[in-house]
Amino acid sequence: MTHETQDTRETVRTDAGEARITWHPAEADARLLLAVSHGAGGGIEARDLRALAAELPAHGVTVALVEQPWRVAGKKLAPAPRTLDAGWRGIWPTLTKRGLPVISGGRSAGARVACRTAAELGAAAVLALSFPLHPPGRPEKSRAGELLGSGVPTLVVQGGNDPFGRPAEFPDGPFDLVEVPCADHGFAVPKRAGTGQEETVKRVTDAVVRWTGMLDA
């Protein structure tokens, strides 16, 4: 059951509580829908999520920024993975009723959710932003199995200095990986990198625009 809260916002009741979707419709005929959620330590105000919502509608992609129920409820800590997955499953019917192929996406913990549920939900593809391959300093605690098991075309966009997994640490597998040089887990870059923050975020959006352009080619 859903109800509209604003022209571009929709609250969706799930088994994990109320989630919220902020819609950014395609500017012309929509061909894809990208649903993308936040990580365990932030919300949809993340720089990469905001940039994708601003850029992709011009390329025929409707963007749905999804806030998980724990975030909507104002809690500071994310719940267990099974609860995150329940929240994601709960918003899926609202996404698919638009009649578009749905890319399941997320950053960090949200990327894990997208990978874990993609095949089950019938996602057209997965976008994994800053996939947390392992906890910082704990490469033996690999989550590669979640990424490798997505079962659908998958794009990983990863910062070159991400402590949760640098690009060279990722295994070979049936996914595409784009490195964002010098960027950390939040795609921030140090001043010494020689590239500005705006240019870095543009690398992220350019990679996603190219990839979504190939999905329905």
N, C-alpha and C positions, 0 to 999 in steps of 0.2 A: 504494500500500500504506500502511495506517495502523495505528497502535497507540495505545492509550490510555495516558496518563501519569498522569492523575488523573481524578476523577469528572467534572470540567468542562474538562479539557484533553486535547487530541489532537494528536499529532505526525504530520505528513503529509510524506511524501517527495516531493520535486519535482525537476525537472531542474536547479534552482538550489541544491539542498540541502534540508535539513529545515526546513519551516515549522511553526508552532505555532498552534493555534486554541484560544482560551479561550471556552467556550460559556456563554451566559447565556440559558437557555430561557424561552420565554413562560410566564407564570403560568397561563394557561388555554389554550384551543384556539389554537394558533399559526396565523396567517394569512399571515405574511410572515417572511422571514429576511433580516436585514441583516448582511452581511459587511463589516467595515470595518477598514482597516489604517492604520498609522502613517505619519509622514513620514520624511524622510531624516535628521532630527536628533533623533529621539525614538522612544518606543515606545508601547505600548498604555496606558501610565500617563498619557497626556495627559488633561487635565481634561475635554475635550469627549467623548473616547471613554469614559472612566469614567462620565461622566454619562449618556450614551446607554445604556450597558450596564445602568445602574441603573434607568432610567426606562422604556425601551421594552417590556421584558417584561410590564409591567402593561397594555400596550395591544395584546397579541396578537402582538408581534414578537419572535422569537428573535434574539438578537444574537451574532454570532461575531466576536470580536476576533482579528485575524490578525497574527501576527508574521512578517515576511518572513525567509527563510533567513539573510540576512546578519546580521540582528539576533539570531536564535537562536544563531548561531555566535559571537556576542560581538564582531563587528567594529564599528568606530566609524564607518566611512564606507559609505554606500550604493553599490551597484554601478551600472552603466549601466542606462538604461531597459529595454533588451531583457532584461536579467537579472531586473529587477523584474517585468516582464511574465511571464516564464517561471515565476517563483515563484507569481504569482497564478493563472496557468493551472493550475498543478499542484494547487492546493487546491480548484479548482472542483468536481471530481467529488465530493469529500467534502461540499461544501455542498449540491449538488443532490440527493444521495441521500436527503435528508430530505423530499423531495417538496413543498417550498414554493417559491413564487416568490422568487427571490433578488435583493435590491438590492445592487449592487456599490458599495461605498463606501470612502472613505479621506480622510485629512487630508493636505494639502500634496502631497508626491510621491505618496502613496497615492491621492489624488484623481486625479492624472494617469493613474496605472495603471488605475484604474477606468474612466475615460473612454476610454482607448485600447483597452481590451479588451471593453467592454460588449457591442457588437453581435456580435462574434465568439463570445462565450461564451453569449449568449442571456440576458443580465441583464434583469430586469424593469424596472429603473430604476437611476439612479446618484445617490448622495449625495456631493457634493464639499464637504468642509469646508476652509475656508481654501485655496481653489484658487490655486496660485502662477501667476498670470497672466503674470508676468514676473519676472526677478531684480530685487532692490531697486535702484532707480535706473536700470534699463535697460528702459524701456517698449518700446523698439524690438525687444526680444527676446521678442515675444509668443508665448504658448502657447495662444492663443484657439482655434486650429484643433483642438486635442485636445478641448476642451470642446464646441465646436460640432459635432464629429464623433461624439459619443457614440452617437447614433442611437436613444436611448431617453429617456423622461421623466427629467429631471435637475433636482436641487435644489442650488444653490450657497448655502452659508451663509458669509458673509464679514464679517470685522471692518472697521469703518469706517475704521480707521487701519492697515490691513494694508499694509506696505511692499512686499509681493509683488503688490499689486493692490488698490486701493480700489474699492468698489462702482461708483462713477461711471466707472471706467476700463473696465468690462466692456462688450463689444459687445452690441447687441441680438441675440437669438437664441432658439432653441427650448428655453429653460431658465428655471426660476424662480430668483430671487435674493432672499435675505433678508439684510439688513444688520444687523449687531450693533453698535450705536453705540459709538464710542470704543475698540473692541477692536482688539488687534494680531493678529499671525499666530497666536498661541497662545490667542486670546480672553481675554487679560489686559487689564485696564483700569486706568488711573491713578487715584489717589485723587481727583484733581480732577474726574473724570468725573461724580461725584455718584451713581453707581450702584455697588453692591457687586459683588464677584466672583461671589457666589452668584446674584444676579439676572441677571448677564450670561450665565452658563452656562445658566440656566433659559430665557433667550431662544433659545438654541441648541436645547435639547431640546424646547421648545414648538413651534418651527418644524418640527422633524422629526416630532413626533407628529402635527401637523396634516397635513403632507404625506403621511405614510404612511397616514393615515386616508382620504385622497382617492384613493390608488392603486388600492384595490380596492372603491371605492364604486360 
